[in-house]
Amino acid sequence: MADAMRKQEPLRLGALRMLKAAFMNREVERGHALDDSDARQVVASLVKQRKDSIEQFTKGGRQDLADKEAAEIRVLESYLPPAADPAVIDRAVAEAIAETGATSSKDMGRVMKAAMAKLAGQTVDGKAVNELVRRKLSAV
């Protein structure tokens, strides 16, 4: 934060202040200091919120606000590990389908739970995993 203040980067500074506040709120909720996994979850949830906001701002014709949110996403994503490789996600979904014995979209919940457990600790988009599971189950 001090670096952002010195370099007079208001967007980055605002994103970092918001991130710090989110960390503090989560610590108060949990009653203890956050570990790395909790911190990643907080950052990922903030990124998800920003993506949802971009969608809403774009629908509302507020491209200026959507651009601001996109810039905040870039700042926040710099604190996340690199996104999981699509091949790794595909393999995890295939293994989850095989392990759960899923045969239809009715098994979607069990497959998602198993797939997300396999991908724990990696940065993955839940919507993308959900879509991949849906496609693979409809092909079975």
C-alpha positions as CSV (number, residue, x, y, z in Angstrom):
1,M,0.0,0.0,0.0
2,A,2.8,2.4,0.8
3,D,4.3,1.8,-2.6
4,A,0.9,2.6,-4.2
5,M,0.7,5.8,-2.1
6,R,4.3,6.9,-3.1
7,K,3.7,6.2,-6.8
8,Q,0.3,8.0,-6.5
9,E,-1.7,5.1,-8.0
10,P,-5.2,5.8,-6.6
11,L,-6.8,2.8,-8.3
12,R,-4.3,0.3,-7.0
13,L,-4.4,2.0,-3.5
14,G,-8.2,1.8,-3.4
15,A,-8.1,-1.9,-4.4
16,L,-5.5,-2.7,-1.7
17,R,-7.4,-0.8,0.9
18,M,-10.6,-2.7,0.0
19,L,-8.6,-6.0,0.1
20,K,-7.2,-5.2,3.6
21,A,-10.7,-4.4,4.8
22,A,-12.0,-7.7,3.4
23,F,-9.2,-9.6,5.2
24,M,-10.0,-7.8,8.5
25,N,-13.7,-8.6,8.1
26,R,-13.0,-12.3,7.5
27,E,-10.6,-12.4,10.5
28,V,-13.4,-11.0,12.7
29,E,-15.9,-13.5,11.3
30,R,-13.5,-16.5,11.9
31,G,-12.1,-15.2,15.2
32,H,-8.5,-15.9,14.2
33,A,-5.8,-14.9,11.8
34,L,-6.2,-16.0,8.1
35,D,-4.1,-18.7,6.7
36,D,-3.0,-18.7,3.0
37,S,-6.0,-20.7,1.9
38,D,-8.4,-18.2,3.6
39,A,-6.6,-15.3,2.1
40,R,-6.9,-16.8,-1.4
41,Q,-10.6,-17.4,-0.9
42,V,-11.1,-13.7,0.1
43,V,-9.2,-12.5,-3.0
44,A,-11.0,-14.9,-5.3
45,S,-14.4,-13.8,-3.9
46,L,-13.5,-10.1,-4.5
47,V,-12.5,-10.9,-8.0
48,K,-15.8,-12.8,-8.5
49,Q,-17.7,-9.8,-7.2
50,R,-15.9,-7.5,-9.5
51,K,-16.7,-9.7,-12.5
52,D,-20.4,-9.7,-11.6
53,S,-20.2,-5.9,-11.3
54,I,-18.6,-5.6,-14.7
55,E,-21.5,-7.6,-16.2
56,Q,-24.1,-5.4,-14.5
57,F,-22.3,-2.1,-15.4
58,T,-22.0,-3.2,-19.0
59,K,-25.7,-4.0,-19.1
60,G,-26.5,-0.6,-17.6
61,G,-24.3,1.2,-20.2
62,R,-21.7,2.3,-17.6
63,Q,-18.5,1.3,-19.4
64,D,-16.5,3.8,-17.3
65,L,-17.4,1.9,-14.1
66,A,-16.8,-1.5,-15.9
67,D,-13.3,-0.4,-16.9
68,K,-12.6,0.6,-13.3
69,E,-13.7,-2.8,-12.0
70,A,-11.6,-4.5,-14.7
71,A,-8.5,-2.5,-13.5
72,E,-9.3,-3.6,-9.9
73,I,-9.5,-7.2,-11.0
74,R,-6.0,-7.0,-12.5
75,V,-4.7,-5.6,-9.2
76,L,-6.4,-8.4,-7.2
77,E,-5.4,-11.2,-9.6
78,S,-1.8,-10.3,-9.1
79,Y,-2.2,-11.7,-5.5
80,L,-3.6,-15.0,-6.7
81,P,-1.6,-18.0,-7.9
82,P,-1.8,-18.5,-11.7
83,A,-5.0,-20.0,-13.1
84,A,-5.1,-23.8,-13.4
85,D,-4.3,-25.2,-16.9
86,P,-7.4,-26.2,-18.8
87,A,-6.0,-29.6,-19.3
88,V,-5.7,-30.1,-15.5
89,I,-9.3,-29.0,-15.1
90,D,-10.4,-31.3,-17.8
91,R,-8.6,-34.2,-16.2
92,A,-9.9,-33.4,-12.7
93,V,-13.5,-33.4,-14.1
94,A,-13.0,-36.6,-16.0
95,E,-11.6,-38.3,-12.8
96,A,-14.5,-36.9,-10.7
97,I,-17.0,-38.3,-13.2
98,A,-15.3,-41.7,-13.1
99,E,-15.0,-41.8,-9.3
100,T,-18.6,-40.8,-8.7
101,G,-20.0,-43.0,-11.4
102,A,-22.1,-40.1,-12.7
103,T,-24.3,-40.9,-15.7
104,S,-26.6,-37.9,-15.9
105,S,-27.0,-34.3,-15.0
106,K,-28.7,-35.4,-11.8
107,D,-25.3,-36.3,-10.5
108,M,-24.0,-32.7,-11.1
109,G,-23.6,-31.8,-7.5
110,R,-21.5,-34.9,-6.6
111,V,-19.3,-34.4,-9.6
112,M,-18.8,-30.7,-8.9
113,K,-17.9,-31.5,-5.2
114,A,-15.3,-34.1,-6.3
115,A,-13.9,-31.9,-9.1
116,M,-13.5,-28.9,-6.9
117,A,-11.9,-31.0,-4.2
118,K,-9.3,-32.2,-6.7
119,L,-8.7,-28.6,-7.8
120,A,-8.4,-27.2,-4.3
121,G,-5.6,-24.7,-3.8
122,Q,-5.6,-23.8,-7.5
123,T,-7.2,-20.8,-9.1
124,V,-10.2,-22.0,-11.0
125,D,-13.4,-20.4,-12.2
126,G,-16.3,-22.4,-10.7
127,K,-18.6,-21.4,-13.6
128,A,-16.1,-22.8,-16.2
129,V,-15.8,-26.1,-14.2
130,N,-19.6,-26.2,-13.9
131,E,-20.0,-25.7,-17.7
132,L,-17.4,-28.4,-18.4
133,V,-19.1,-30.9,-16.1
134,R,-22.5,-30.1,-17.7
135,R,-21.0,-30.7,-21.2
136,K,-19.3,-34.0,-20.2
137,L,-22.4,-35.3,-18.4
138,S,-24.6,-34.5,-21.4
139,A,-22.2,-36.4,-23.6
140,V,-22.3,-39.6,-21.4
